[in-house]
Amino acid sequence: MASQLTDDEQAAWRSFVQMRHLLERHLVRHLQCEFGLSDSDFEVLVNLSDAPAGRMRAVELGRATQWEKSRMSHHLSRMEKRGLIKREAAEGSAARYPDVVLTDAGRAAIESSAPANAARVRELFVDVVGPDRLAVLRELSDDVVAAIEAHMQHDCPPEVRGG
């Protein structure tokens, strides 16, 4: 396997990285300016709004976001102070670990911001790429994710793979 990229490979990689960074940063600026939400806030709110009864164990939320435990704890504390989430005692065997629960304010925040974000994703990504290339992109993305997951299982030291 060649260790260096060809000029064409390097150009494609750099173009992809530039597109991803620019798109993500642009969407985040809109979330921040229009709704007062960071990308991290939005990620937590999306996961909680998709969860049954708007609640998840913090460890499940950490898995979904792929965040370190301390980052999760600090960010949830900030969101709790703003009234977007609360922590409640879990029922049953997991009772020693609180659930993270979407508050009414958190639900209102995601319900107002998600449609605007989705419209912007449609305008700047989905409609630009088009249905045929979108299908190819999804297949390519699934292949890359599978390659990363296999690499993490077999070739990564624990500190790199997160466990």
Kinemage of the C-alpha trace (Angstrom):
@kinemage 1
@onewidth
@group {chain A} dominant
@subgroup {mainchain}
@vectorlist {calphas} color= white
{ca met a 1} P 0.000 0.000 0.000
{ca ala a 2} L 1.416 3.391 -0.999
{ca ser a 3} L 2.038 5.694 1.936
{ca gln a 4} L 1.800 8.934 -0.017
{ca leu a 5} L -1.178 10.280 -1.890
{ca thr a 6} L -1.013 11.028 -5.591
{ca asp a 7} L -1.689 14.596 -6.687
{ca asp a 8} L -5.247 13.655 -7.681
{ca glu a 9} L -5.856 11.814 -4.392
{ca gln a 10} L -4.471 14.748 -2.414
{ca ala a 11} L -6.629 17.229 -4.362
{ca ala a 12} L -9.757 15.116 -3.792
{ca trp a 13} L -8.997 14.722 -0.076
{ca arg a 14} L -8.357 18.440 0.404
{ca ser a 15} L -11.506 19.340 -1.495
{ca phe a 16} L -13.543 16.975 0.684
{ca val a 17} L -12.008 18.352 3.907
{ca gln a 18} L -12.604 21.952 2.806
{ca met a 19} L -16.237 21.193 1.874
{ca arg a 20} L -16.917 19.386 5.153
{ca his a 21} L -15.325 22.074 7.327
{ca leu a 22} L -16.972 24.956 5.489
{ca leu a 23} L -20.403 23.310 5.530
{ca glu a 24} L -20.197 22.315 9.203
{ca arg a 25} L -18.923 25.725 10.312
{ca his a 26} L -21.552 27.544 8.259
{ca leu a 27} L -24.374 25.446 9.725
{ca val a 28} L -22.980 25.922 13.252
{ca arg a 29} L -22.801 29.710 12.831
{ca his a 30} L -26.471 29.737 11.813
{ca leu a 31} L -27.433 27.607 14.837
{ca gln a 32} L -25.486 29.919 17.134
{ca cys a 33} L -26.708 33.218 15.663
{ca glu a 34} L -30.334 32.257 15.051
{ca phe a 35} L -31.033 29.924 17.976
{ca gly a 36} L -28.244 30.393 20.536
{ca leu a 37} L -27.210 26.741 20.206
{ca ser a 38} L -23.750 25.301 19.751
{ca asp a 39} L -23.210 22.282 17.534
{ca ser a 40} L -22.720 20.257 20.732
{ca asp a 41} L -26.039 21.511 22.131
{ca phe a 42} L -27.742 20.585 18.877
{ca glu a 43} L -26.180 17.108 18.851
{ca val a 44} L -27.371 16.376 22.392
{ca leu a 45} L -30.844 17.760 21.691
{ca val a 46} L -31.195 15.707 18.493
{ca asn a 47} L -30.227 12.505 20.305
{ca leu a 48} L -32.576 13.189 23.211
{ca ser a 49} L -35.470 14.182 20.956
{ca asp a 50} L -35.051 10.897 19.063
{ca ala a 51} L -34.958 8.837 22.285
{ca pro a 52} L -38.078 7.324 23.863
{ca ala a 53} L -39.683 9.842 26.240
{ca gly a 54} L -36.831 12.276 25.485
{ca arg a 55} L -34.459 10.577 27.918
{ca met a 56} L -31.240 8.582 27.765
{ca arg a 57} L -28.615 7.332 30.156
{ca ala a 58} L -25.520 9.531 29.984
{ca val a 59} L -23.415 6.536 28.914
{ca glu a 60} L -25.763 5.910 25.962
{ca leu a 61} L -25.606 9.580 25.035
{ca gly a 62} L -21.812 9.380 25.224
{ca arg a 63} L -21.829 6.409 22.868
{ca ala a 64} L -24.152 8.195 20.448
{ca thr a 65} L -21.998 11.342 20.395
{ca gln a 66} L -18.636 9.547 20.779
{ca trp a 67} L -17.647 12.034 23.489
{ca glu a 68} L -15.349 11.392 26.410
{ca lys a 69} L -17.048 11.080 29.809
{ca ser a 70} L -15.637 14.364 31.145
{ca arg a 71} L -16.654 16.325 28.030
{ca met a 72} L -20.169 14.894 28.315
{ca ser a 73} L -20.423 15.750 31.997
{ca his a 74} L -19.223 19.329 31.547
{ca his a 75} L -21.427 19.974 28.542
{ca leu a 76} L -24.513 18.520 30.214
{ca ser a 77} L -23.872 20.771 33.228
{ca arg a 78} L -23.823 23.817 30.947
{ca met a 79} L -27.006 22.713 29.188
{ca glu a 80} L -28.696 22.008 32.528
{ca lys a 81} L -27.892 25.537 33.735
{ca arg a 82} L -29.570 26.888 30.601
{ca gly a 83} L -32.647 24.720 31.235
{ca leu a 84} L -32.302 22.638 28.044
{ca ile a 85} L -31.902 19.313 29.865
{ca lys a 86} L -32.220 17.952 33.382
{ca arg a 87} L -30.864 14.904 35.106
{ca glu a 88} L -33.321 12.591 36.836
{ca ala a 89} L -32.863 9.402 38.789
{ca ala a 90} L -33.215 6.374 36.577
{ca glu a 91} L -35.547 3.574 37.496
{ca gly a 92} L -34.458 -0.017 38.070
{ca ser a 93} L -30.947 -1.408 38.090
{ca ala a 94} L -29.412 1.733 36.565
{ca ala a 95} L -30.766 3.911 39.385
{ca arg a 96} L -27.323 4.997 40.556
{ca tyr a 97} L -26.756 6.783 37.215
{ca pro a 98} L -29.191 9.573 36.362
{ca asp a 99} L -30.963 9.819 33.039
{ca val a 100} L -30.475 12.885 30.863
{ca val a 101} L -33.933 14.264 30.110
{ca leu a 102} L -35.064 16.788 27.514
{ca thr a 103} L -36.907 19.699 29.178
{ca asp a 104} L -39.735 21.694 27.638
{ca ala a 105} L -37.203 24.429 26.828
{ca gly a 106} L -34.908 21.856 25.223
{ca arg a 107} L -37.768 20.432 23.177
{ca ala a 108} L -38.752 23.950 22.069
{ca ala a 109} L -35.132 24.655 21.091
{ca ile a 110} L -34.826 21.540 18.930
{ca glu a 111} L -38.300 21.969 17.434
{ca ser a 112} L -37.468 25.525 16.348
{ca ser a 113} L -33.887 24.926 15.193
{ca ala a 114} L -34.133 21.526 13.475
{ca pro a 115} L -36.406 22.596 10.581
{ca ala a 116} L -34.221 25.616 9.803
{ca asn a 117} L -31.084 23.464 9.956
{ca ala a 118} L -32.659 20.795 7.743
{ca ala a 119} L -33.721 23.430 5.199
{ca arg a 120} L -30.170 24.768 5.078
{ca val a 121} L -28.743 21.226 4.709
{ca arg a 122} L -31.172 20.673 1.845
{ca glu a 123} L -30.234 23.963 0.166
{ca leu a 124} L -26.461 23.701 0.544
{ca phe a 125} L -25.917 19.935 0.343
{ca val a 126} L -28.829 17.699 -0.703
{ca asp a 127} L -30.046 19.833 -3.628
{ca val a 128} L -26.488 20.590 -4.788
{ca val a 129} L -25.464 16.925 -4.762
{ca gly a 130} L -28.714 15.632 -6.292
{ca pro a 131} L -30.392 12.249 -5.812
{ca asp a 132} L -28.072 10.092 -7.919
{ca arg a 133} L -24.834 11.396 -6.407
{ca leu a 134} L -26.464 11.396 -2.949
{ca ala a 135} L -27.100 7.638 -3.271
{ca val a 136} L -23.462 7.095 -4.300
{ca leu a 137} L -22.264 9.329 -1.451
{ca arg a 138} L -24.291 7.352 1.069
{ca glu a 139} L -22.815 4.079 -0.196
{ca leu a 140} L -19.285 5.524 -0.105
{ca ser a 141} L -19.854 6.907 3.389
{ca asp a 142} L -21.144 3.545 4.626
{ca asp a 143} L -18.041 1.861 3.185
{ca val a 144} L -15.699 4.354 4.887
{ca val a 145} L -17.525 3.963 8.220
{ca ala a 146} L -17.236 0.175 7.952
{ca ala a 147} L -13.504 0.455 7.179
{ca ile a 148} L -12.986 2.750 10.190
{ca glu a 149} L -14.929 0.415 12.486
{ca ala a 150} L -12.899 -2.586 11.300
{ca his a 151} L -9.664 -0.624 11.766
{ca met a 152} L -10.713 0.366 15.287
{ca gln a 153} L -11.528 -3.244 16.188
{ca his a 154} L -8.315 -4.761 14.899
{ca asp a 155} L -5.557 -2.186 14.474
{ca cys a 156} L -6.000 0.641 16.974
{ca pro a 157} L -4.567 0.853 20.453
{ca pro a 158} L -7.233 1.406 23.140
{ca glu a 159} L -6.363 5.088 23.631
{ca val a 160} L -7.049 5.769 19.934
{ca arg a 161} L -10.279 3.801 19.643
{ca gly a 162} L -11.641 5.143 22.907
{ca gly a 163} L -11.729 2.071 25.089
